[in-house]
Amino acid sequence: MTARVAVIGAGPGGLVAARWLLSQGFEPTIFEQGPTLGGQWTALPGRSGVWPGMHTNSSRIVTAFSDLPHHSDLVFPSGRDVLDYLHRYAAMFDLETRLRCDTRVEGVTRADRGWLVSHGGVQETFDRVVVATGRFHAPTLPYVRGLDSFSGDAGVITSYEYRGPSSYRGKRILVAGCAVSALEIATELAARGAERVVITQRRQRYVLPKFVAGVPSDHRMFTRYGALANEVLAPAEVDRQLKEIVIESAGNPEQYGAPRPAESLFAAGVTLSQNYLPAVAEGSIKVRPWLESVDGTTVTFGDGHDEDFDGIVFGTGFELSLPFLDNDVRTTLDLDAGGFDADRYTFHPDLPGLAFVGMWDQSGGYFVPLELQARWIAYTWGGVIEAPSEADQRVSIAAGRAVGPRKTRMNLAAVTFARAAGVEPSLENWPELFRALLFGPLAPSCFRLEGPDALVEAPARFASEVAAFGAITSHHLTDRELSYWSSVQNEWMNGHGPVPGK
C-alpha cells in the first residue's frame, strides 16, 4: 500500500517536498491554510511579508528549482514573478490536485501507526508528515520603553505588515532594524515620497549591493569554495575573505556616512541591498543609534537625540512558530525553550516519520537548499540512500544545541543537504566545469550532475547558467582563486584526509 504523507504548507518548501515525495512513490496531500499556493509569495495581508513592488534579493538563477528555469530574463524577479513560477512548478508535477486550500492544520500528534493531523474538527491518519510552514510568519517586536504610548498617525507596524509606501507619503518615518526588510523598506520610503526617513540600528552591518559589475553578488558570496573553506580554514581567514568581497564591491558603510561597523564581518553581519548606502550618502536616509524610549510621537535614541515621527516600522526578525505540534513533539524538539533539536534541521531519531523543511535561518536565497533538503527526505524515506544512524543524528543534534540558534549562509546549507542526499558533485569528475563548480553560483542544475536523478542535460545547463553574467568564462583559476584554493587543499590534507571532490 502506498504511504500517505501530509505536507503542511504550500509555499516553495511544501511544493518541492511534494514533488520529490511523488518521485519516490509516496502519496502527498498538501495542506494550506490560505486560499492558494505560494506561501509568502502570495503577498496576502496577514499571511505574507511580501509587499507589492518587492523584488527578490537572490538572483533568478538561484531562485529556482532544478526542473524549471524562469521564463523571464529579469535578474531579480518580482514577488509576482516568483508566485507565477510556483504555479507553473505546481502544474508541472500536478500538485494542484493534491492541494487542500483554506485548510488550517490545528494539530500534529503521534498515532499508534503514523501521525494524526487535525484540521477543522477532523482527524486524519498519515504514515508520515513533512512540516513546511516556513519560519517567517511570527515577527518579533523588541521591548522599547514607552512604545505602547506612540501616537503618530501612521502607527507602529512590523515589516510583515508593510504593504508599500503610499500611506507614508509626506510623513516622518522611523525604520528599526538592520536586516534586509528594514533596509529595503527604508530605501523604498525615501524614494517614494516620505518626508523624512530615519533608520535605527543596534549595530551597523556591512552592506553588499545585489548587483556589482554586471554580476549578482550571491554568485560571489555563496559558493562551493566558501562552504569548503568554512570547514577547514580558521574562522578569521574565512571572515577576511568574505569581507574582502564585500569591501571590494561596496566599500565600507562609513564611506557613505553610515556608522563604522565592527572590523569583523562575522561580528557586524552583512545585508544585501542595492540602493540603501547611496540613499544614506545623499541624505535621503539618516542613521541613528538604537531607540531607547518613546513618548507620544517623540523617540529618544541612544545618543540622547530626540525626534518626532508619524510612524514606526520594525524590521527586527522572526521567531520560529509551530503552534500545531503537540506537547510531546515540542518537548522532543525543545521548541518552547527556543531550540530546534533536529539533525540538520530535518529529522529527530525519536520522531520517526516526521520531517521538517525550511526551518533554519540564513543569508541568501532558500530555493536551492530547500530542494536539496526535500530530496534528502524523499530519498531517505524511499530507501534510495541509507538513513542517518541514530547515533549520528544525536551527535548532530548535540552539536547544534552546543552552538545555539544561529544564522547560516545559503552555500553552507546547500552543500550540507546535497551531501546528505548523495548529490554533491565530485570536482574531479568535471574538469571542464571545475572553476565554475568551485567559484561560480550554486545553481540548482549543479546538483543534478551526479547521484540519484542526475540529468543528461545538467552539465550544459549549468555551464549556460554560470556564463549568463560572464563571471566564470575560463577553466583556469585566477591568481586569487588559486591562492584561496591552495590554502583549503593544504589545510584539508593536514588534518582531514583527501579534499572532497579531489
N, C-alpha and C positions, 0 to 999 in steps of 0.2 A: 504494500500500500504506500502511495506517495506521501511523504511527510509534508504536513502543513506548517507554514511559517507565518506568523504575524509580524509584519513590518510596520512599525509605528512612526509615522511621519512620511510625507510625500514631497519633501524637498530633495535637493541633489543627493544627499546621503541615502534616503529611503529608496529613491528611484534606482540608483546604481546598485544598491544592495539587492533589490528585487530582480534586476536584470541578471546579476551573476548567480543568484539562487536558482532562477529559472534554468540557467545553463547547466546546472548540476542536477536537474530533475526534481527540484522542490516545487511546491505549490504555494507561492507567497500571496498573502492578502495584505494590501496596503491600507492602513487606517490614517485618515487625515481629518483633523478637527475643522479645517477651513473648507470653503466651498469649492476649491480647485487645487490642483497640484502646483508645486513650485516653492513651497516653504517661504523663506524670507523674500524670495524674488517675486512673489505675488504683489508686494508693495501694499498689502491691505492694512489699513489702520487697525491697531490693536493686535495684529498678527505678524507684523513685519517692521524692521527698522530701515527698510529701503525706501527712500523718498523719491518722488518724481524728479527727474533730472540727474539722478545719481548714476555714475558710471563705475565700473569695476576698478579696483586698484591693481588687479592682476591682469596680465596681458591675455589676449584672445587665445593664444596657443596653449597656455596652461589653465585657462578657464574652460576646459572641455574634457570630455571623456574620450577614451581611445577608439571608440567605434564611430564617432560622429564629429567631424570638424564643424566650425561655424560657417554659416553662409556668407556673412559679411566680412569685409576686409578691415573693419574698424579694429584698431589696435586694442582699445579699451572699450568693450561693449557697454551699452546702456543696460540698466536694470530690465527694461522691456525686452532687449535683445536676449538677455540670459533667460528670461521667462519663456520666450518663444523657443529658444534652444531646448529647454527642458521639456516642453510639449512635444517637440519633434523627436526627442530621445525616447519619451514615453510611448509615442506612436510607433517608433521603430521596433520596439520589443513588445508591443501590445499590452503595455502596463495599465492603460486606462480601464481595461476590462477587469482588472484586479484591484481597482481603487474604490474605496468607500469614503466619499467625501462627507462633510458635516457629521463626522462620527468621532466624538471625543473619547479617547480611552481614559477610563477613570481608575482602573486597577490592573496590575500585573502581579499574579500570585502563583506560587508553585502549586502544581496539582500532583496527584499520585503518579500520573504519567503525563509529563509535559507541563504546560503552563495554562493558567486561566487568564483570559483577557476580558475585562468587564467594560461595557460601554452601554449607556442608555438603559440601564437596568437589566441588560442581557449579559450572560457569561458564555464565552466560547472557549473550547479547549484546543490548543495548538501544540504541536510537537516541539516547536522552537519559537523563539521571539527575538527579533532584532529591534533595538531601540535606536531610532534615527531622528529624534525630535529636534536636534540641534542644541547648541549651548548659548545662543544669543537671543533669548526671549525674556530674561529676567534682569533688567538693568539695575545697576547698583547706584544708589544716591548717597553720597557720603554725608556724614554729620557736619553741619555748619551751624554755629551758634546763631539763633535768630532766623534761620532760613524760613521757618513757617510764618514769619511776620512779613515776608516780602510782599509788597503791594503794587509793584509795577503792573501796568495793564496788559502786558504780554505774558505775564505769569512765569512759572517755573516748570520746565519740562526736561525729559531726558532725550538724548539723540534718537532713541527708539520711537519717540512720539513726533519727532520733527517731520514736517511734510512740505518743506520748501520755504522760500524767502518772502512770499507775498505778504504774509501777515506781519512781517517785521520791517517793512519799508518805512523809512523815516524815524525809526526807533533806535534807542541806545541798548545794545545787546551785549551781555557778558556770556562768553562760552567757556565752560570749565572742562579741562582735560587736555591730554597731550597725545592721545591715540588718533587713529585715522578719522573717526567720525567727528571728533572735535575740530581737527584742523580743516577738514573738508567743509564742515558747516560754517565755520568762521570765514573761510575763504569765499564761499558762496554768498553769505550775507554781506560781506564787504563789497562784492562785485555787483550785487543785485539790489542795492537801494537802502540798506540800513544806514542810519545817520552816523552811528559810531559802533565799532566792534572792538571789544577788548577780550583777550583770551587770558585765562588764569591757569597756571600750571604749578604742580608741586615741584617739578624739575623740568629742565629743558632737554628734550630729546634731540638727537641728530635727525635731520630731515633729508630724505632721499627722493628726488623727483621720480615720477613714474617712468619718464622717458628721457634719455640722455644720449645725445649724438646719434639719434635715429634708432636706438636700441632700448627696448623695455628694460627697466632696471631689474625686474625679477629674473631676467635671463642671466644676469651677472651675480646677483646676490644669493640665489638659491640653486646652487649647482651640486652635481655629484661630487666634484672635488671638495666642496665645502663640507659635505657630510663625512667624507673620509678624513679630512683634516681635523674635524671636530673630535674624531675618535682617537687620534694619536698625537696631535700637536699640543703643546702647552696652551691652556686657555688664553694666556696673554698673547701668544702668537696668533691664534685664531682671531682674537679681538683686534689685533693690529692689522691683519689682512682685511677683515671686513671694514674696519674704519677707513682704511686706505681707499677702498672702493667708494665709500660714501663721500669722503673729503674730495677726492678727485672729481666726483660727479657734481657735487653741490657746494663744496666749501663748508666752512664752519658756520653754524647759525649766528654766531657772534658777528660775523662779517655782514650780516643783513640787519643788524640792530637788535637781534634777539639775545637773551642771556647766553652766557657761555656754558655749554654742557660739561659734564664730567669728562675727564680725559679718556676714560674707558667707555667704549661704545656699549659694552655689556651693562655697565652701571647706569649709563644715561638712557639707553634704549634708542630705537630708530623707528621712524614712521615714514611711510611712502605718501607723498603729497606733492603734486606738480607745482601749484601756484601759491602755496602758503608763505614760504620765505620771501618771494618777491613782493607779496602784499604787505608783509612786515617791513620790508625795506622801503617801500614807497609810503608807509604810514597809514595804509588802509586798515591795518590791524595793529593794535597796541598790545604788548605783552606785559602782564603783571605777575607778581608772586601769587601764591595760593590765597584764596579769600579766607579771612578769619571770622568774619561776622557779618550779619545782615540786620538792618533796622529800617523797616519800611522799604523805601526804594534805594537806600544807601548801603553800599557794600564797602567794607573795610578790608584792605589787603594786608599781607604780611609785612609790607614795608611801611605801614601806617597810612598809606594813601586812601582817601575816601572818594567815592564816585557814585553818582546816581544812575540807575538803569531802569529801563522799561521791561526787560525780560532777561531770564537766565536760562541757558541750555546746558545741561550736564552731559558730557560725553565721557563718562567715567567707568565704562566697562560693564560686565555682566557677571552674574553668578550662575553656576550650574543648577538647574531646577528640573527635577524629575519627580513631580508630586504623585504620580500614579503608581510608582513602585511601592510594594508593601513593606512593612517594617522589617521583615526578615531580610529581604533583599537590600534594603537601605543600610541595615546594620552590617551585613556582609561586606558591602562596598565602602562603609564608613562615610556615607554621604552626609549625614546630619552633623558630623564633626568637621565638614569642609573638605573631606578627602574624596578620592575616587580610586579605590583599590581594585584595579583591573590590570591584567597583563597587557601592556602596551595599549591601554585604553580600550580593550576589546573583550577579553574573556576573564572569568574567575573560575578556578577549579571547583569551588563549592556551588556554582550556579550553572550546571551543565544545561546546554540548550538555550542559554541566554547570551546574547552578544550585543555590543554597542558600536555605533558608527558616529564619528564626528564629535566626540566629547572632549577633545583636547583643545587647548588654546595655542595659537601660533601666529607668527607673522608670515605673510604670503598667502597665495590662493589655496583653497581647500579642494578643488575638484580632483586633482591628480592623487593626492593621498587618500581621499575618500574612496576612489575607485580601487586603489590598491588594498585598502582595508577591507572593502566589500569582497574582493577576490580572495583574500586570506580567509575570511569567514566561510565563503561558499566552498572553497577548495578543502578546507579543514572538515567541514560538516559533510561534504560529498565524498570524502576519502581520497581525493586526488593527492593530497600531501598528508604527511603524518602530523597529527595534532601535537602541540607542545606538551611535554610531560608535566605532571602536577608539580614536581619538584622545580622545574624551570619556571613555571608560572609563579610559584610562590617566591622564588628568588627575584623575579622581575617586579612583583608587587612590593616586596620589601625594599627594593632599590628605589622604586618610585615614592614610597612613603618616606624614605630617608631624606630625599631632596625636597619633598613637599610640592605644592602646586607651583607650576612654573610655565612660562611661555616658551614654546619651542619654535623652530623655523621650518618652513614648508619642506625644504630638502631633507632635513633630518627625519621628519615624519614619513616622507615618501620612500626614502631608502629603507627605513625600518620596516615598513609594511611590505615593500617589494621583496625584501629578503625573506620575510615570514611567509609570503605567498609563493616563493620559489620563482620569481620572475625578474629578479635583478640581473641585468645582462653582465656577462663577463667581458671586460675590456679587451682581453687578448683575442677574443673571437671576432672583433670588429676593428681591424687596424685602419680601415678607411674611415671609420667613424670615431676613432679613439679620442681625438681632441674634442669633437662635438659631444661625445658622451661624458667627458670629464669636465669641460668648462662651458658647455652650452646649456640651453634651457632644459629643464626636466619635463619635456613634452610627454604626454601620455603614450605616444607611439613608441618611445624607447623602452617601455615596459611590455611591449608585445614582440620584442625581438627574440626572446628565449622563454623556455618554460611552458607551462600549460597555456593553451590558447594563443600561442605565437602566430603571427600573421606573416604571410609571404611578402606582402606589400609594406610591412612596417619599416624596413631599412630605407626604402625610397621616401616614404612619408616623413620619417624622422629627419632625413637629410634635407628635405624640402622645408620643413618647419624651422630647422636650425638656420638655414640660409635665408629665411624670409626677411631678416633685418640686416643681413650682411655681417653679422657679428663673428661667425665662425666660418671662414671661407677656405682655410688651409688645413691640411692634415698635420702640419708641424706646429709644435708648441712655440709660443713666443718666449723670449728670454725670461720674462717674469713667470709665465706659466711653468716653464721648465724648472725654474728655481723652486717654485712652490711645490711642484710635483716631486722633485728630488727630495725635498725635506720630508714629505709624507712617506715616501718609499723608505728612506733611511730610518725614520722613527719606527715604521712598521716592522722592518726586518730586525731592528734592535730588540724588540720585545713582543712582537705579535705574530711572528711567522710570515708566510707569504702575503704580499699585498693582495687584497681582494681584486679578482679580475686579472691578475698578472701571473 
